[in-house]
């Protein structure tokens, strides 16, 4: 079941790279965050980790529902362009994404050899990190860059959950504090984008 949700997590990120509409990109980010929250819930229940269960619920509420809602609201309020054509052409992206996946599995091999359990999960988490970075790089607009940044945070969270089979609660709270700071920065960026468009 964990493998299934991690597969959906990675697939949603890959589809997001080819998305040309802002609201669809928000939808894929929401789905990506939902898979992350369900993963945290499943692993938390499996290892009887109350902190991870709480984190899973918060992830679903905050990342899957609240953040996409506010991003959509900001984009409508500041009249952000909804067409987000990637700078990288589709044919190049089709070649680049498998290359990133192969490279990160090769890069993570020394780490995965030291870990008996969840070795593939770590490689997928690192792949997701690079794909999120690509999402940030392939767009000029602020909104896709913000979603790429938030997707990178999701990838780091996935790495922490799968590599350690749960993280200390203080680390999880720190991540959510970072997210709150990110929301403040997002608001400032959207305001700046509106001023630039005017």
Steps between C-alpha positions, in 0.01 A plus 500: 500500500789737584658428160170582328471842669868581435444410133202739485707766678772478233250473212314816609829690505591381150156599364537842667814560292293482178208709629436829318215634715553648847186356660583150370849539648339589834279193469802274442683658794193436715491136386876468565454633854201269556715197411768625740246541780355152442854355502574666833171365638567145380857493633387663826228237551739219403763607755248633754654848479247758621720790389511374144123440495442861614747620237316300232169660592657849509666436163167411342325803652776760451683390185229318309212736575601834655812591298348424154188697602701805606728480195194493274351792691825699472528429128145627443550802727826607335389401147791263446524360147337156494689376194834369629680371193823322605826639363630147433345346190293184546733278295796606715303449822402148388872416470608695809259346752608134448863619504440664840333184633787275384764746626344530847465122538870475412581791735306344787657153455770545770231607747254227403770233536534593868125478561318169490147639508343771283808543280291571188290750693810708574600500132146609401509779761827632356355473147197701615733765640674543164168499311367772731813702430437453127143626550640817656756548223273444199262790575548877507177576685497528879212258569659186344829583676315515832333165431839356405641623831210343691545175304868498604385524861265205436792299360716574804212401726457175305873432538478553875195278539623210283867505605441517875151343516379808681659826615515667840197722562720809545636455144148469363389815682807677361394403148152644554654820640707523181179461301339789686802714418470384137139624490616846610768499229246378242272793583789743453599339168145513367474868600828573321378312190182712496703823524726383215198412281349845560 
